[in-house]
Amino acid sequence: MFDFKSILNLTFIVNRVQQLLLLKKHKSKLIMQCGSNVNTTMWDPVQIFTHHSHYKYAVVILNSPLYWKDDILLQIWKNAQINVTVDGGTYKWLCYLKEQGIDLLNENHNEYVPNLITGDMDSCSPIILEKLKNMGSIIIETPDQDHTDYAKALFQLGQYVKMKNIKLNRIYVFTDFSGRFDHIMGNINTLYKSDTLIEHVQVIQIASDSMTWILRPGFHSIIIPKILIQSNSWCGLLPVGAPVNCIITTGLKWNLNNATLQFGDLVSTSNTYDNCSEVTINTDSPVIWTMGIEPLQKNTHDYDISSNTF
């Protein structure tokens, strides 16, 4: 007899097979139109909330506020393979823990100690760093001012996983899209060059209300939770830095059909979904995908793993 956990895992596999069959139906047509012929890249934004044992990810915390429910973020941290705080992000993490009644530096909470702390260390106290080092953190100073602390953190994380022989599916970079515009654009620039910093790992920037990542040339499938469709949650496609000459989508309220995206002309903002559980995107150039996730934060405990819907 199957136990309950086995049934859930089996149902999850069946749902994934159904998603792949649906994807195959659209793919041939879109590839013919846009001329891209590479493997499909799958994206499932809900995975960070579902805690599958086979799903391996890292958490990176940058120097920005953390507006997260404690029961969500603390669980995400504890389930990560590797946790990294970046310079002032170390202080932000300690402050966040203190708001939840956790005094990391003076109490025994080793599960919340970062594996790595990186950065030029101009925003973090040497006393705090020394305490965390004694608690098990590896401190890596990265003084090179030609690259952002974020970019250097991804590179150091890549070196660490190679050394430890750790296979990651994804990296979630916690940073809020507020404050200085040059910092925001610097983070987007790091997404564009992330594949040169750490290979074969998807990098997603995650804020309390959104997820943002880069779609490289090729065919992409994004699984959309039911609650985002019901909430008319927003999404967008942004051609930062250079035009996208040919892009085709399905599953959006306002789809793009052989369209060109560029600033000064057409960009896809304030879009939403058309009642389909999957968005497909075929693009000939790198493009930023961004999507609202507020309903996911509010309804995480109502997630039904067997149906992949909220």
Backbone hydrogen bonds, N-H to C=O, Kabsch-Sander energy under -0.5 kcal/mol:
donor,donor_aa,acceptor,acceptor_aa,energy
7,I,3,D,-2.0
8,L,4,F,-2.2
9,N,5,K,-2.3
10,L,6,S,-2.4
11,T,7,I,-2.5
12,F,8,L,-2.2
13,I,9,N,-1.9
14,V,10,L,-2.3
15,N,11,T,-2.5
16,R,12,F,-1.9
17,V,13,I,-2.2
18,Q,14,V,-2.1
19,Q,15,N,-2.1
20,L,16,R,-2.1
21,L,17,V,-2.1
22,L,18,Q,-2.0
23,L,19,Q,-2.2
24,K,20,L,-2.1
25,K,21,L,-1.3
26,H,22,L,-1.1
26,H,23,L,-0.6
27,K,23,L,-1.9
28,S,24,K,-0.9
30,L,26,H,-1.8
31,I,27,K,-2.6
32,M,28,S,-2.0
33,Q,29,K,-1.6
34,C,30,L,-2.4
35,G,31,I,-2.3
41,T,219,F,-2.4
42,M,40,T,-0.6
43,W,221,S,-2.6
47,Q,44,D,-1.5
49,F,46,V,-2.2
50,T,46,V,-0.6
50,T,47,Q,-1.1
51,H,47,Q,-0.9
55,Y,52,H,-1.2
56,K,54,H,-0.7
57,Y,55,Y,-0.6
58,A,170,R,-1.8
59,V,82,I,-2.4
60,V,172,Y,-2.7
61,I,84,V,-2.6
62,L,60,V,-0.6
62,L,174,F,-2.2
64,S,62,L,-2.0
67,Y,65,P,-0.6
68,W,66,L,-0.9
72,I,69,K,-0.9
73,L,69,K,-2.3
74,L,70,D,-2.1
76,I,72,I,-2.4
77,W,73,L,-2.6
78,K,74,L,-2.3
79,N,75,Q,-1.9
80,A,76,I,-0.7
80,A,77,W,-1.0
81,Q,57,Y,-2.9
82,I,57,Y,-0.8
84,V,59,V,-2.9
85,T,116,L,-2.1
86,V,61,I,-2.6
87,D,85,T,-0.7
87,D,118,T,-2.9
89,G,86,V,-3.2
90,T,87,D,-2.2
91,Y,87,D,-0.6
92,K,88,G,-2.1
93,W,89,G,-2.2
94,L,90,T,-2.2
95,C,91,Y,-2.5
96,Y,92,K,-2.4
97,L,93,W,-2.5
98,K,94,L,-2.1
99,E,95,C,-2.0
100,Q,96,Y,-1.0
100,Q,97,L,-0.6
101,G,98,K,-1.7
102,I,97,L,-2.8
103,D,101,G,-0.6
104,L,102,I,-1.1
106,N,103,D,-0.8
107,E,103,D,-1.2
109,H,107,E,-1.4
112,Y,109,H,-2.2
113,V,110,N,-1.6
115,N,83,N,-1.6
116,L,83,N,-1.9
117,I,138,I,-2.5
118,T,85,T,-1.8
119,G,140,I,-1.0
129,L,125,S,-2.4
130,E,126,P,-2.3
131,K,127,I,-2.0
132,L,128,I,-2.5
133,K,129,L,-2.4
134,N,130,E,-2.1
135,M,131,K,-1.0
136,G,133,K,-1.3
137,S,132,L,-2.5
138,I,115,N,-2.4
139,I,137,S,-0.6
140,I,117,I,-3.0
140,I,138,I,-0.6
141,E,139,I,-0.5
142,T,119,G,-2.4
147,H,144,D,-0.8
152,K,148,T,-2.5
153,A,149,D,-2.2
154,L,150,Y,-2.0
155,F,151,A,-1.9
156,Q,152,K,-2.5
157,L,153,A,-2.6
158,G,154,L,-2.3
159,Q,155,F,-2.0
160,Y,156,Q,-2.2
161,V,157,L,-2.5
162,K,158,G,-1.6
163,M,159,Q,-2.2
164,K,160,Y,-2.3
165,N,161,V,-0.7
165,N,162,K,-0.6
166,I,161,V,-2.5
168,L,166,I,-0.6
169,N,56,K,-3.5
170,R,56,K,-1.3
171,I,202,Q,-2.8
172,Y,58,A,-2.8
173,V,171,I,-0.6
173,V,204,I,-3.2
174,F,60,V,-3.3
174,F,172,Y,-0.7
175,T,173,V,-0.7
175,T,206,I,-1.6
178,S,176,D,-2.0
184,I,180,R,-1.8
185,M,181,F,-2.5
186,G,182,D,-2.0
187,N,183,H,-2.1
188,I,184,I,-1.8
189,N,185,M,-2.5
190,T,186,G,-1.7
191,L,187,N,-1.6
192,Y,188,I,-1.8
193,K,189,N,-1.4
194,S,191,L,-1.1
196,T,193,K,-1.6
197,L,193,K,-0.6
197,L,194,S,-1.0
198,I,194,S,-2.5
201,V,198,I,-0.6
202,Q,169,N,-1.3
204,I,171,I,-3.0
205,Q,212,T,-3.0
206,I,173,V,-2.9
206,I,204,I,-0.5
207,A,210,S,-3.0
211,M,291,M,-2.3
212,T,205,Q,-2.6
213,W,289,W,-2.5
215,L,287,V,-3.3
216,R,214,I,-0.7
218,G,283,T,-2.4
219,F,39,N,-0.5
220,H,281,I,-2.8
221,S,41,T,-2.6
222,I,279,V,-3.1
223,I,43,W,-2.9
223,I,221,S,-0.5
224,I,277,S,-2.7
228,L,225,P,-1.0
229,I,225,P,-1.3
230,Q,226,K,-2.7
231,S,227,I,-1.6
232,N,229,I,-1.4
233,S,228,L,-2.6
235,C,271,N,-1.7
236,G,290,T,-2.4
237,L,268,S,-2.6
238,L,288,I,-2.6
240,V,238,L,-1.6
244,V,261,L,-3.0
245,N,243,P,-0.6
247,I,259,A,-1.3
248,I,282,N,-2.2
249,T,256,L,-2.6
250,T,280,T,-2.0
253,K,272,T,-2.5
255,N,253,K,-0.6
258,N,256,L,-0.5
259,A,247,I,-2.0
261,L,244,V,-2.4
262,Q,266,L,-2.2
265,D,262,Q,-1.8
268,S,237,L,-1.7
269,T,267,V,-0.9
271,N,235,C,-2.3
274,D,251,G,-1.8
279,V,222,I,-2.6
280,T,250,T,-1.6
281,I,220,H,-2.3
282,N,248,I,-2.7
283,T,218,G,-2.2
283,T,281,I,-0.5
284,D,246,C,-1.8
287,V,215,L,-1.8
288,I,238,L,-2.8
289,W,213,W,-2.9
290,T,236,G,-2.2
291,M,211,M,-2.4
292,G,234,W,-2.6
293,I,209,D,-1.8
294,E,209,D,-0.7
296,L,293,I,-1.3
297,Q,293,I,-1.4
298,K,294,E,-1.8
299,N,295,P,-1.5
300,T,297,Q,-0.6
302,D,299,N,-1.8
303,Y,300,T,-1.7
304,D,309,T,-1.9
305,I,303,Y,-0.8
307,S,304,D,-1.1
308,N,304,D,-1.3
309,T,304,D,-1.0
